[in-house]
Structures are given as structure tokens and as C-alpha cells.
């Protein structure tokens, strides 16, 4: 070693670059890490139940409808009211607020079209069926099907018919009627003929299909983690902002190892798209929420599900619905695994915002408290304070840019 370099090292005036030899991962760890990279995300599969899903015209119309406040009872609520474009298409609230206050957290929309189930409880089985549900929910848009069909006729007739074909004759139909409105609106819906209801339901379904076409264009953005893992996969030492600190490397190792986070938060979207009871406490002041236990029968009863008559294509697309787990104790208080991409900047956490910080989330998983109902899948983790801090540090590398 040159005399000058030796002297500098002794005096502490020269520091070798941190991680100059690259992080030390086993081959198995490298394979798992590579599977989490955005580079491993496959192209978005087609939606056979929505023939408009990947057409530019319906997507553009869906974007208009996504931001349209007149798609609500009072003209003040749009999809974008809760799914805010500058907040990862969510709203930072523990409960979404539209016409009233909902009982659950607004989910972000990036990459949402990859999943087979929608909402925290999976009560819808397609993105377009999901888009319809808030439009009638009394706490969200609170509107009715005929009111929305009248809006299409009055304000969007040319655009609608260019994509979907002729609108039904609305001249004799009630201004506001639907199966989920006020008692008078429900009675008006029942008084309509079956053909009239079918025509309105077709318009309603098409609104959802257009919104879904737009939502399919909302994608994840690369993160520091992706640059880091792509360098590792290529056999390079991550450099610049792609380099991880020792704490972040430890957090990643814990995430895929001892802490068992990747058991559910796996794949490029950091979610298995399934439902788990993790002992999250119920939300204060809200009705009992059983999660997937009520979501499963609801998706089966939905007239807009894959087996319904408003689906495009044939039943071959309906495997998830046909073979889903319909009941059982494992469904009680089970909720969909959310994606962790960008999660560090969108508190609060869990299905009803029960935890305000990532630190509280990690503490919850470490303690593995018993579930208020059903059986939690968690087992206590023996994580030190240093390890818990490292996990949080790693999660912050998933911030989208």
C-alpha cells in the first residue's frame, strides 16, 4: 500500500466508497429481488370482458368521465374526488369522502388493472364493474342509472354513440331511477319495463368500460429500488442514487427473509392480489367489517360480474369467478394485499387507515396481535429496533418518481 494512502487511512481522512464491492446477496436472494423489479412486470393482459379496454377512443372518453363531477347526485363528486391525480390516485384520508363518508380507505390506481379482484374485499371481478359501484353508492357518487343515461344523452351523445352505438330512447324514462336510490327512485326503476332496464344497464356498463379503459393507462413509475435491483441483476455495482445504504440493504434482506413480508407482498407490484387476515383492528366508530367474507357473496350476486350478460366475450374469461373460494373461516376479516409501491408517501395505512405511520405498521406485524374476528395469519417476529427501522428505510426506496 502506498505510504500516503496508509497514512490517510490511519488518520481517518480517507474513506473507501461504501459498498464498493456491491451488496452481498446469495443467488436465491438475487432471484427473489429480481422478481420484484418493475422490469419483471409483464405487459398488461387484455380484458376479454371489455372489448373497449385497450382502445384509445374509449380511454379518452373514460378520462373525461373520470373527472366529470356531474356523474354524481349533487354534481360535486367525480372519481377524481377520491382518486386524486397528484396523490397517486388516492386521497390521504382514512375514509373516502364523497356524498358522505365511506367505511374504507381509498386505494391507489397505478397498475390496478393487473388484479383479478377489486376493492379491499374483492367484491367486484373486473375493473369496469368496479368503476360502476361508487356511482350508485350512497356515500360516494350517490347517483342513479337513469340519471347517468340522461347525462350521456344530454352532454355526451356524440362521443358515446361514436364508441358504443345508439343510446336508448330516454324521452319517457324517469329522470332518476335505479335499484340503489331512494325508495321513490327504486319504485320508479321497478316500474320500468325489462327492456327499458336492460337498455339503461347497457349504458351503465359502457360507462364503466370507458372509465376502466382510462384506468388501465395508469401505470407504476420506476423507483430507486428498480434501479438498484436492475444493476444487481446485470452484475453491476449500483451507483449514484441507485446505491443502497447498509440500512436499506438490511431492510431488503429482512423483507424477503426473516420478516416474511414478501410472502404476500411479492412480484413487481409487491402484492399477491389475494386476501389475508393480518389481525388489523376494526376502525373506531364504523360498522362491523368482515372483509372478504362479505365480498365473496357480493361479487357472485353482482349483475355486472363476468358471468353476467353485460360481459363481452365468452365464459372462458371467468375462471377466477368460477373457481374462487366462496366461504370458509379464512375469509373473515381478510383484506386484499395492497401494493407497496409508493406506499411510504400515502399514509394512513390498512383498509380503514388504522395506522398513521409505517413504523406503526411494522410494529403491528412484529407483535402479531390476535384478530378481532377470524384467525390472523401472522406469527410474532423477533425484530430488533434496528431491524424495524431498516424495514422502513427499505420501503422508502419504493417511492415512485
Phi, psi and omega in degrees: 000132178304142184303320183295317180296320179299318180296318180297321179295318180298319182281351181074021183264358180229126182241126176293144179305132180298134177065033185295337178266003181085155179298149182264104177238145173287167179297322179295319178296318179300319180295318179295316180299317179298327181291343180268349184289146175299335177296337180273356181288123180285159177304146181300123180291154178293160174251099182297342181277353182224097184290351179263000193304323186241028177260136183300319182299307177299325179295319178294318177294320178298324176297318177300314182292327180300326182258009185271110181287341178287353171277056178196164183297315186260002179075018182239002185235127173238170173305322183288352176298318177261324179266081189279128188298331181265007180230042181059030179059041170217187192231006177067012181256153173291332179225135177296146181235117175234245174295334175212196179256127180281181182256001184220168180284142174288129181271145175291165188247351182300125177071008186300332184293347178288338187278153176273344184229152186226152191077165181299332182253005178066034185279002171226150187245011173211157181294325181287325176292325176298317183298333181285327191300312179296334183298331180257345183297130186292341178265354183246259180277327173062023179266186180232163186294317180290327178298320179289323177294321175298321179297318178299317181293320186280321190245337189228022187305311183296313181295317180299309186290333176296329181266311192254351183095185189299140171283155177289163175291117183260001191296330183253005185266149182301150180295327181213110180209145179181166183285351183234019179272206175292167176306321179293321179291324176293321179295320178295324178295316180296327181287342178289156177286162179299320179295320178296315179297320180296319178297318179292319179299325178295317176299315180301313179299320181294326174301313178298321181293325177291315179299319179296322178300321176292314184296334176293343179273355180274113189237163174288150176251152181299154181232174173303320179303317182295320177294322178297308186290328177293325176293316178300315181297329181273002180077019179257156172278122179302136183232164179061221182285354175281342180287140177263147170287166177301324180294319180292322176297316177300317179299319178296316179299318178295318182303317182266358184233253189306320184280345175061024180298321185286359173301319179251322180270074184237172182076172184300335179266002180056043173204143175270359178065015181249188189240135184218142170269113180244024174070021179293131182293154177295157179283134179296135173076010180245156178299159177304137183233113184263003175066228185298337180300325176265335180293324182297308178295331181292320179292328178292328182272350184293122179293346180258015180284179187298333180272357181280171187280356181264000176287139167277159180075193184245184186291351181297341179275358192258021183302318181301317182287319183295324188248016179294155172286119188266333180202174181133156183298336181291346180275341184291126181059027175264135183230157183294138176291118179280155172292143178265357179295124180077002187296332186299338181249021176227055171290163000279177191241161182081177192292342177226031176061035184293336181240136185272337185225161175296326178300319178293323177298313180296320177300319180298313181291330178290318182283330179053059179295155177292150179283149176292342178200147185073196183236123178292142177277352186284148169239143182304140177252137177266079181253133176283168176301322178297318181291320178296319177295325179293321177299315179297319179299319178296316181301332178286347175282354181265014178292131181277146186244000000 
